[in-house]
Amino acid sequence: MLVAIPVSWWLSRWNSRFKAVVQACVALPLVLPPTVLGFYLLLAFAPDSLIGELWLSITGERLAFTFEALVFGSVIYSFPFAVQPLYAGFAQLHPHYLHTAKMLNLPWHVRLQRVVLPAVRPSLLIAAGLSFAHTVGEFGVVLMIGGNIPGETRVVSIALFDQVESLNYGSAHQLAAVLLVFSLFLLIGLYWLQGRRRLKWNVM
């Protein structure tokens, strides 16, 4: 979210012939097979790559097949799920609010805290919820860059795959049911929130 908010704000205010190209790059993880993204991230995190070598020189540890690699990969993979709701919220923000705050000589951080973010609060919650839910259900990317190391890089989706591969369907049912119920209730909450936002704008 710390990365998605400024990027979404910039895209919503940026007018250029290259805007479609940037938007396509941001949305690419939506259509790119997870294994393809995971493969290129694995190459980028390798010790002999620029990123991997820089990480190794700073921390003294390799980046690939670590929890940190999962975090970086998850941010990239779930990035469009946070950017798209935020972009829509920022694009629909009426310029009157910004002009009024500017006329009051409010500093930019006060405008952001008191005007912009409260106005797009539903979009913030939807972006956070979607990106979090998408991260929880990741499989291809995390398997490629994190492997299946117990206690470090094994996530729920990979644990579910392990149980199915071992024909332990009882444990697989439990993990699958948790993910199913979690995803369902999260989506219900997000759709309810989105419905309230539409109702509020209609009343106004």
C-alpha positions in Angstrom: 0.0 0.0 0.0 2.9 2.4 0.7 4.0 1.9 -2.9 0.5 1.7 -4.5 -0.8 4.9 -3.1 1.8 7.3 -4.6 1.8 5.3 -7.9 -2.0 5.4 -8.2 -2.1 9.1 -7.4 0.6 9.9 -10.0 -1.2 7.8 -12.6 -4.5 9.4 -11.9 -3.0 12.9 -12.4 -0.6 12.1 -15.3 -1.5 12.8 -18.9 0.9 11.4 -21.4 0.9 9.3 -24.6 2.9 6.8 -22.6 0.4 6.4 -19.8 -1.2 3.3 -21.4 2.2 1.7 -21.5 2.9 2.3 -17.8 -0.6 1.1 -16.9 0.0 -2.1 -18.9 3.2 -2.7 -17.1 1.5 -2.2 -13.7 -1.4 -4.6 -14.7 0.9 -7.2 -16.3 0.8 -9.6 -13.3 -3.0 -9.9 -13.7 -2.6 -11.8 -17.0 1.0 -13.0 -16.8 1.3 -16.7 -15.7 2.6 -16.8 -12.2 5.3 -19.2 -13.1 6.6 -16.8 -15.8 6.8 -14.0 -13.2 8.3 -16.3 -10.7 11.0 -17.4 -13.1 12.1 -13.9 -13.9 12.1 -12.9 -10.3 14.1 -16.0 -9.5 16.7 -14.8 -12.0 16.6 -11.3 -10.6 17.1 -12.6 -7.0 20.0 -15.0 -7.9 23.4 -14.2 -6.2 25.0 -13.4 -9.5 22.4 -10.9 -10.6 22.5 -7.1 -9.8 19.7 -7.3 -7.2 20.9 -10.5 -5.7 24.5 -9.3 -5.5 23.5 -6.0 -4.0 21.4 -7.8 -1.4 24.2 -10.2 -0.6 26.7 -7.3 -0.1 24.3 -5.5 2.3 22.9 -8.4 4.3 25.6 -11.1 3.8 22.8 -13.5 2.8 21.3 -14.7 -0.5 17.9 -13.3 -1.4 16.4 -16.3 -3.4 14.5 -18.9 -1.3 14.1 -16.6 1.7 11.1 -14.9 3.4 12.4 -11.5 2.1 12.1 -12.8 -1.5 8.5 -13.8 -0.8 7.8 -10.3 0.4 9.3 -8.7 -2.7 7.6 -11.2 -5.0 4.2 -10.7 -3.3 4.4 -6.9 -3.6 5.0 -7.2 -7.3 2.5 -10.0 -7.9 -0.3 -8.3 -5.9 0.6 -4.7 -6.9 -2.2 -4.3 -9.6 -4.8 -5.4 -7.1 -4.0 -2.4 -5.0 -3.3 0.1 -7.7 -6.6 -0.4 -9.7 -9.1 0.4 -6.9 -6.9 3.3 -5.7 -6.6 4.7 -9.3 -10.3 4.6 -9.7 -10.8 6.4 -6.3 -8.3 9.1 -7.1 -9.6 9.6 -10.6 -13.1 10.1 -9.2 -12.0 12.6 -6.6 -13.6 15.9 -7.3 -11.1 18.7 -8.0 -13.1 21.1 -5.8 -11.8 19.4 -2.6 -8.2 19.9 -3.7 -8.7 23.5 -4.8 -10.4 24.3 -1.5 -7.6 22.8 0.5 -5.0 24.6 -1.6 -6.8 27.9 -1.1 -6.7 27.3 2.6 -2.9 27.1 2.3 -2.8 23.6 3.8 0.5 21.8 3.6 0.6 18.9 1.1 0.8 16.3 3.9 -2.2 17.8 5.7 -4.1 17.8 2.3 -3.2 14.1 1.9 -4.1 13.2 5.5 -7.3 15.3 5.9 -8.7 15.5 2.4 -7.4 13.0 -0.1 -7.2 9.8 1.9 -10.5 10.2 3.8 -12.3 10.9 0.5 -11.0 7.6 -1.0 -11.2 5.5 2.2 -13.4 2.8 0.7 -10.9 2.4 -2.2 -8.1 2.1 0.3 -9.9 -0.7 2.2 -10.8 -2.5 -1.0 -7.2 -2.2 -2.3 -5.8 -3.5 1.0 -8.3 -6.3 1.2 -7.9 -7.5 -2.4 -4.1 -7.4 -2.4 -4.0 -9.2 1.0 -6.4 -11.9 -0.2 -4.4 -12.3 -3.4 -1.2 -12.7 -1.5 -2.6 -15.3 0.8 -3.6 -17.5 -2.2 -0.4 -17.2 -4.1 1.2 -20.4 -5.3 3.2 -20.2 -8.5 5.3 -17.2 -7.7 6.1 -18.2 -4.1 7.0 -21.7 -5.1 9.4 -20.4 -7.7 11.2 -17.8 -5.6 10.7 -19.2 -2.1 10.6 -23.0 -2.6 9.0 -25.0 0.2 11.1 -24.5 3.3 9.2 -25.3 6.5 9.1 -22.5 8.9 10.4 -19.9 6.4 8.9 -20.0 3.0 6.1 -22.6 3.2 2.8 -20.7 2.8 -0.8 -22.1 3.1 -1.3 -22.7 -0.6 1.9 -24.7 -0.8 1.0 -26.6 2.4 -2.3 -27.5 0.8 -0.5 -28.8 -2.3 1.8 -30.9 -0.2 -1.2 -32.5 1.6 -2.9 -33.3 -1.7 0.4 -34.7 -3.1 0.7 -36.9 0.0 -2.9 -38.1 -0.4 -3.7 -36.6 3.0 -7.1 -35.4 2.0 -8.4 -34.8 5.5 -5.7 -32.1 6.2 -6.1 -30.8 2.6 -9.9 -30.3 3.2 -9.2 -28.3 6.4 -6.7 -26.0 4.7 -8.9 -25.6 1.7 -11.9 -24.8 3.8 -10.1 -22.2 5.8 -9.0 -20.5 2.5 -12.5 -20.8 1.1 -14.2 -19.3 4.1 -11.6 -16.5 4.5 -11.9 -15.5 0.8 -15.7 -15.6 0.8 -16.1 -13.5 3.9 -13.5 -11.0 2.7 -15.2 -10.6 -0.7 -18.6 -10.2 1.0 -17.1 -7.4 3.2 -15.6 -5.7 0.2 -18.8 -5.9 -1.9 -20.8 -4.6 1.0 -18.3 -1.7 1.4 -18.5 -0.9 -2.3 -22.3 -1.0 -2.2 -22.3 1.5 0.7 -19.9 3.8 -1.2 -22.3 3.9 -4.2 -25.3 4.5 -1.9 -23.5 7.4 -0.2 -22.6 9.1 -3.5 -26.2 8.6 -4.8 -27.6 10.3 -1.7 -25.2 13.2 -2.0 
